[in-house]
Amino acid sequence: MSADDPQNSDRPCPTVFLSYAKEDRTAVQLIRDALPQFGLEAWYDESDLLGGDAWDQKIRRQIRDCDFFMPVISANTEARREGYFRREWRLAVERTLDMTDDTVFLVPVVLDNTAEAHARVPDKFRTVQWTRIPGGQPNAALETLGHRLVSGEPDAPPVQRSATRTRTRHRAPPPRREFPVFPRKEPGQKTHFWAKVVRWALQSTWIGFQRFPKWVRVIVYFWIAVLLLQWSVGSSHHDTQPLSPAQVKKIAQIERLALALKNGDSTTSAAKAAKQIAGTAGPAVAAASAAPSTRPSALVIPFFAPPGNGHARKLATSVFAKVYGRLIVTRHGHIALSVTPVLSLDSAAAEAQGRAEHSNYVLYGGILGHATNPALTIRIISVATGSILWSKTYPVAGAHPARIASDTATEVARLESD
C-alpha cells in the first residue's frame, strides 16, 4: 500500500480504500492519481503478494480505518468467481453493520457498462449510488464524487434514493448469491480446514443449483418427492399386483390357521400344516398348486426345526403356513408343494426336489443356531444352476411372521417377472 500508515492521526485529508481486481490495475491507477486533486488520499495495493498474515492484517486494518471504501466494478470482477478483492468487499460490508443508514462509506465506481441490477456484488452495494468512470479516465462524475466526499454531502436526497430502490425492486430480478471463497488453510488447523471445505462444497452446490432455471428446479424437486414417497412406502409389504377381496379373505383365514398352529400342538409338522392350508385356500387353488401339468415355477419345501425343540417347531410351522398360504393365494398356478422337508440348508437336496417337480426355483428354509440365539433362514435357489438367488435370515426372537411372508412373496414375484 502506498500513502501513510492508516493509523496516523494527522491525516491531511479523507482516505479512500481502492479495492479492485488485478486485471483493472492500470485503470485504477488513473483513479488513484486523480483523487488527490479533489482532496482525497488513496490507499492502494501496489504489491503482487498473494497472502501472508502481515499483509492480510494490514489490509484488514486499512479497511477498518479508512474514511471511504471504493470497490471498482468491471467485467473483470464479474468474470472472477474468486479473488482477494471479494474478501475486501465483505470486510467493508461487515463494517457498515456498525454504521447508521445515512453514513456515507461505500462509494462503488464502474469502469465499463456492467449493469448494476445483475452485477455479482454484495447486496449492500446496490443500496448506494454508483459512479461510472469509463476506463478509469477522470471525468465530471469522478470530480463530483470527490468534492462530495470531501464536503461530507450525502450521495443523493433520501426520497430519490428510496424511489430508485423501489423501482429496482419492481423491475430487476433478485441479485444472485455469490459463490463462497475457498477456505484458506491455516497451520495446525487441519480438521477445522476440512470442515470449512465441506461447508464450502455444500454452499457452492446449493448456489449453483439455485442458478438453474426455475422449471429445472421444479422437476428436480418433483423427482425427489417421488423417490422419498417410494422409499417411505417401501417394497417389502406389497406384491406385484393388488390383492382382490377374495384373496384378502383367504389370506386372513390362513393367518388364523397359522396362529393356531403356533399356539397348538408342537408335534404338528410343516408338511401337515401345508395340507391344511391348501384345504383352507380352496379346492381350485389347491388343485392348481398341485397339478403337475401346470409346470409351476416355484417349489415350496416345508421349513425344518431342530429335533426336540417344540418352540422352534411351532415357529417354523407358523411362518411356513403364512409364507405358503400367501403364495398359493397370490401366485396360484405357479406354486408347487413338497411334503418332504430338507433337514438342513443343503442346496443340493433342495435342487434335486425342484428338478423332480420341473420347477424353476425352490424356496426352503429352517431354524438353525444355538439354543440361546436361533435364527430362521429362508432361501430361494435356481434349479438350473443351483445358485442362491435370495437368502435372508431372521432372528427367532421378535420374528414377525406376516412380514417374513410378505418379503418372501415379493421376492418370488420379482424372480418370475425378471
C-alpha positions in Angstrom: 0.0 0.0 0.0 1.2 3.5 -0.8 0.5 6.5 1.4 1.0 6.9 5.0 0.1 4.4 7.7 -3.7 4.4 8.2 -3.3 4.7 11.9 -1.7 8.2 11.6 -4.0 10.6 13.4 -2.7 13.6 11.5 -4.2 12.8 8.2 -4.4 15.9 5.9 -7.4 14.7 4.1 -10.0 11.9 4.0 -8.8 8.5 2.9 -10.3 6.2 0.2 -9.5 2.5 0.1 -9.5 1.3 -3.6 -10.5 -2.4 -3.9 -10.2 -3.9 -7.4 -9.3 -7.0 -9.5 -5.7 -7.1 -10.6 -6.7 -7.0 -14.2 -8.0 -3.5 -13.7 -4.8 -2.1 -12.1 -4.0 0.3 -15.0 -7.4 1.9 -14.9 -7.4 2.1 -11.1 -4.0 3.8 -11.1 -5.7 6.7 -13.1 -8.3 7.0 -10.4 -5.7 6.8 -7.7 -3.7 9.7 -9.3 -6.9 11.8 -9.7 -8.2 11.6 -6.1 -5.6 13.9 -4.5 -6.8 16.6 -6.9 -10.1 16.6 -5.1 -8.6 16.5 -1.6 -8.7 12.7 -1.0 -5.9 10.3 -0.2 -5.9 6.9 -1.9 -4.9 3.7 -0.1 -4.0 1.4 -2.9 -2.4 -2.1 -3.1 0.6 -1.9 -5.4 2.0 -5.3 -4.5 1.6 -8.7 -6.2 1.5 -10.6 -2.9 -0.9 -13.4 -2.7 -1.0 -14.0 1.0 0.8 -13.8 4.3 -0.5 -12.9 7.7 1.2 -9.5 7.9 -0.1 -8.5 4.5 -3.6 -9.7 5.4 -3.7 -7.9 8.7 -2.6 -4.7 7.0 -5.4 -4.9 4.5 -7.9 -5.5 7.3 -6.6 -2.6 9.4 -6.8 -0.2 6.5 -10.4 -1.3 5.6 -11.3 -0.8 9.3 -9.7 2.7 9.4 -10.3 4.3 6.0 -13.0 7.0 5.6 -14.4 5.6 2.4 -14.4 2.3 0.6 -14.3 2.4 -3.2 -15.0 -1.0 -4.8 -14.0 -0.9 -8.5 -16.5 -2.9 -10.5 -16.0 -4.1 -14.1 -16.3 -7.0 -16.5 -13.1 -8.4 -14.9 -14.7 -8.5 -11.4 -17.8 -10.1 -12.9 -15.7 -12.8 -14.5 -13.8 -13.7 -11.3 -15.6 -16.1 -9.0 -12.7 -15.9 -6.6 -10.3 -13.1 -5.7 -9.0 -11.4 -2.7 -11.0 -8.3 -3.6 -14.2 -10.2 -2.8 -12.9 -10.7 0.7 -12.2 -7.0 0.9 -15.7 -6.3 -0.2 -17.2 -8.5 2.5 -15.0 -6.9 5.2 -16.3 -3.4 4.1 -19.9 -4.6 4.2 -19.3 -6.0 7.7 -18.0 -2.6 8.8 -21.2 -0.9 7.6 -23.2 -3.0 10.1 -21.9 -0.7 12.9 -22.8 2.4 10.9 -26.0 4.4 10.7 -28.0 4.1 7.5 -27.2 7.6 6.4 -23.4 7.3 6.8 -21.5 7.5 3.5 -18.9 4.8 3.4 -19.4 2.6 0.3 -18.7 4.5 -2.9 -18.8 2.0 -5.8 -17.4 3.0 -9.2 -17.8 1.2 -12.5 -15.2 1.1 -15.3 -17.5 -0.1 -18.1 -21.1 -0.8 -18.9 -21.6 -3.5 -16.2 -25.3 -3.4 -15.2 -26.0 -2.7 -11.6 -29.0 -4.9 -11.3 -27.2 -8.1 -12.4 -23.7 -7.4 -11.1 -22.0 -10.0 -8.9 -21.6 -7.8 -5.9 -22.8 -7.8 -2.3 -26.4 -6.6 -1.9 -25.2 -3.7 0.2 -23.5 -2.2 -2.8 -26.9 -1.7 -4.5 -28.2 0.5 -1.7 -25.9 3.3 -2.7 -25.3 5.4 -5.8 -22.8 4.1 -8.3 -20.4 6.3 -10.3 -19.4 5.4 -13.8 -15.8 6.2 -14.8 -15.2 4.5 -18.2 -11.7 3.1 -18.4 -10.7 4.9 -15.1 -10.3 8.2 -17.0 -11.1 11.1 -14.7 -14.4 12.7 -15.7 -17.0 15.1 -14.3 -18.7 12.2 -12.4 -15.5 11.4 -10.6 -14.9 15.1 -9.8 -18.4 15.5 -8.4 -17.9 12.4 -6.3 -14.6 13.6 -4.9 -15.9 17.0 -3.9 -19.0 15.4 -2.4 -16.9 13.1 -0.2 -14.6 15.9 1.0 -17.5 18.2 1.8 -19.5 15.4 3.6 -22.6 15.7 1.4 -24.9 12.7 1.2 -24.8 10.8 -2.0 -28.4 11.5 -3.0 -31.5 13.0 -1.5 -33.3 10.4 0.8 -36.5 10.5 -1.2 -34.8 10.0 -4.5 -32.7 7.0 -3.2 -35.8 5.3 -1.8 -37.6 5.8 -5.1 -34.7 4.4 -7.0 -34.6 1.3 -4.8 -38.3 0.8 -5.2 -38.1 0.9 -9.0 -35.2 -1.6 -8.9 -37.2 -4.0 -6.7 -40.0 -4.0 -9.2 -38.0 -4.1 -12.4 -34.8 -6.1 -11.6 -34.6 -9.7 -10.7 -33.3 -10.6 -7.2 -29.4 -10.5 -7.1 -27.6 -13.8 -7.4 -25.7 -15.0 -4.4 -22.0 -15.2 -4.9 -20.1 -18.4 -4.7 -18.2 -18.6 -1.4 -14.4 -18.2 -1.4 -12.5 -21.4 -1.0 -11.3 -21.6 2.6 -7.7 -20.8 3.5 -5.7 -23.5 5.3 -4.1 -22.3 8.5 -1.2 -24.2 10.1 -2.3 -26.6 12.8 -6.0 -26.5 11.9 -6.4 -29.4 9.6 -9.7 -30.6 11.0 -11.2 -27.1 11.1 -10.0 -26.6 7.5 -11.7 -29.7 6.1 -14.9 -28.8 8.0 -14.8 -25.5 6.2 -14.2 -27.3 2.9 -17.3 -29.4 3.4 -19.3 -26.3 4.2 -17.9 -24.5 1.1 -18.8 -27.5 -1.1 -22.4 -27.7 0.2 -22.9 -23.9 -0.2 -21.4 -23.9 -3.7 -23.6 -26.8 -4.7 -26.7 -25.1 -3.4 -25.9 -21.7 -5.0 -25.2 -23.5 -8.3 -28.5 -25.4 -8.1 -30.3 -22.1 -7.5 -28.9 -20.7 -10.7 -30.6 -23.3 -12.8 -33.9 -22.2 -14.5 -36.9 -22.4 -12.3 -38.5 -25.2 -14.4 -35.4 -27.4 -14.0 -35.5 -26.9 -10.2 -39.2 -27.8 -10.1 -38.6 -31.1 -12.0 -35.7 -31.9 -9.6 -38.0 -31.2 -6.6 -40.7 -33.4 -8.1 -38.5 -36.4 -8.6 -37.0 -36.0 -5.1 -40.6 -36.1 -3.7 -41.4 -39.2 -5.8 -38.3 -41.0 -4.6 -39.0 -40.1 -0.9 -42.5 -41.4 -1.3 -41.3 -44.7 -2.8 -38.8 -45.1 -0.1 -41.3 -44.4 2.7 -43.9 -46.8 1.3 -41.2 -49.5 0.6 -41.5 -52.6 -1.4 -41.5 -55.2 1.4 -45.2 -55.0 2.2 -46.8 -55.5 -1.2 -46.9 -58.0 -4.1 -46.6 -57.2 -7.7 -50.4 -56.9 -8.1 -53.1 -55.7 -5.7 -55.0 -58.4 -3.9 -58.6 -59.0 -4.6 -61.2 -59.0 -1.8 -61.4 -62.8 -2.1 -57.7 -63.2 -1.9 -57.6 -61.0 1.2 -60.3 -63.1 2.8 -58.4 -66.3 2.1 -55.2 -64.9 3.4 -57.0 -63.9 6.6 -58.2 -67.4 7.1 -54.7 -68.8 6.6 -53.4 -66.2 9.1 -55.8 -67.6 11.7 -54.7 -71.1 10.9 -51.0 -70.1 11.2 -51.7 -68.6 14.6 -53.5 -71.8 15.7 -50.5 -73.8 14.6 -48.2 -71.5 16.6 -50.2 -71.9 19.7 -51.2 -75.5 19.3 -49.6 -78.9 19.3 -45.8 -78.7 18.9 -45.8 -82.0 17.0 -47.7 -80.7 14.0 -45.3 -80.9 11.0 -44.9 -78.2 8.4 -46.0 -80.7 5.7 -49.2 -81.5 7.6 -49.8 -77.7 8.0 -49.3 -77.2 4.3 -52.1 -79.7 3.5 -54.4 -77.9 6.0 -53.5 -74.6 4.3 -54.3 -75.9 0.9 -57.7 -77.0 2.1 -58.3 -73.6 3.6 -57.3 -71.9 0.4 -59.9 -73.7 -1.5 -60.2 -76.7 -3.9 -59.4 -74.7 -7.1 -56.3 -73.1 -5.7 -55.1 -76.4 -4.1 -55.6 -78.3 -7.4 -53.8 -75.6 -9.4 -50.9 -75.7 -6.9 -50.6 -79.4 -7.0 -51.2 -80.2 -10.7 -48.0 -81.3 -12.4 -49.3 -80.1 -15.8 -49.1 -76.5 -14.8 -45.3 -76.8 -14.5 -45.1 -74.5 -11.5 -42.2 -72.0 -11.5 -41.5 -72.4 -7.8 -41.4 -75.4 -5.5 -42.0 -74.7 -1.7 -40.5 -77.1 0.8 -41.7 -77.1 4.4 -39.3 -75.4 6.9 -37.4 -77.6 9.3 -36.6 -77.1 13.0 -34.1 -78.7 15.5 -35.4 -82.0 16.8 -36.9 -81.8 20.3 -37.4 -78.1 20.2 -41.1 -77.6 20.4 -41.0 -73.8 20.4 -38.8 -73.7 17.3 -41.0 -76.2 15.6 -44.2 -74.1 16.3 -42.5 -71.0 14.9 -41.2 -72.7 11.8 -44.6 -74.2 11.1 -46.4 -70.9 11.7 -44.0 -68.9 9.5 -44.2 -71.6 6.8 -48.0 -71.5 7.0 -48.0 -67.8 6.3 -45.4 -67.9 3.6 -47.0 -70.8 1.7 -50.5 -69.6 2.3 -49.8 -66.2 0.8 -48.0 -67.7 -2.2 -50.7 -70.2 -3.2 -53.3 -67.4 -2.9 -51.4 -64.7 -4.7 -49.4 -66.9 -7.1 -51.8 -69.8 -7.6 -50.9 -72.0 -10.5 -47.2 -71.1 -10.1 -46.5 -72.8 -6.8 -46.0 -76.5 -6.0 -45.7 -78.1 -2.6 -43.2 -80.7 -1.5 -44.2 -82.8 1.5 -40.6 -83.9 2.1 -38.6 -81.2 4.1 -34.9 -81.0 3.9 -33.2 -81.2 7.2 -30.6 -78.5 6.6 -29.8 -75.7 4.3 -28.3 -78.2 1.8 -28.8 -76.7 -1.6 -28.2 -80.0 -3.4 -31.1 -81.7 -1.7 -33.5 -78.8 -2.4 -32.2 -78.6 -6.0 -32.9 -82.3 -6.6 -36.6 -81.9 -5.4 -37.0 -78.8 -7.7 -35.7 -80.7 -10.7 -38.1 -83.6 -10.0 -41.0 -81.2 -9.9 -39.8 -79.4 -13.1 -39.7 -76.1 -11.2 -37.5 -73.1 -12.0 -36.9 -72.1 -8.3 -37.0 -73.8 -4.9 -38.0 -72.0 -1.7 -36.9 -73.7 1.5 -35.6 -72.8 4.9 -35.4 -73.7 8.6 -34.2 -72.7 12.1 -30.5 -73.1 12.9 -28.2 -71.7 15.5 -27.5 -72.0 19.2 -30.4 -72.6 21.5 -29.9 -69.1 23.0 -29.7 -67.4 19.7 -31.6 -69.3 17.0 -32.4 -67.7 13.6 -34.7 -68.6 10.7 -33.1 -68.6 7.3 -35.2 -68.7 4.1 -33.6 -69.2 0.7 -34.6 -69.3 -3.0 -32.3 -71.2 -5.3 -32.2 -71.7 -9.1 -32.8 -75.2 -10.2 -30.9 -74.7 -13.4 -27.7 -73.5 -11.8 -28.0 -74.4 -8.1 -27.1 -70.9 -7.2 -28.7 -69.0 -4.3 -30.9 -66.2 -5.8 -32.1 -64.8 -2.5 -31.4 -65.5 1.1 -32.5 -63.8 4.3 -32.1 -64.6 8.0 -34.5 -63.5 10.7 -33.7 -63.8 14.4 -36.3 -66.0 16.1 -36.6 -63.6 19.0 -39.1 -61.0 17.8 -39.7 -62.6 14.5 -42.7 -61.2 12.5 -44.3 -64.0 10.5 -46.5 -61.7 8.4 -43.6 -59.5 7.4 -41.5 -62.6 6.5 -44.3 -63.9 4.4 -44.7 -60.6 2.6 -40.9 -60.4 2.0 -40.8 -63.9 0.5 -43.9 -63.5 -1.7 -42.4 -60.2 -3.1 -39.1 -61.9 -4.0 -40.9 -64.9 -5.7 -42.9 -62.4 -7.8 -39.9 -60.4 -8.6 -38.0 -63.5 -9.8 -40.9 -64.6 -12.0 -41.1 -61.1 -13.6 -37.3 -60.9 -14.4 
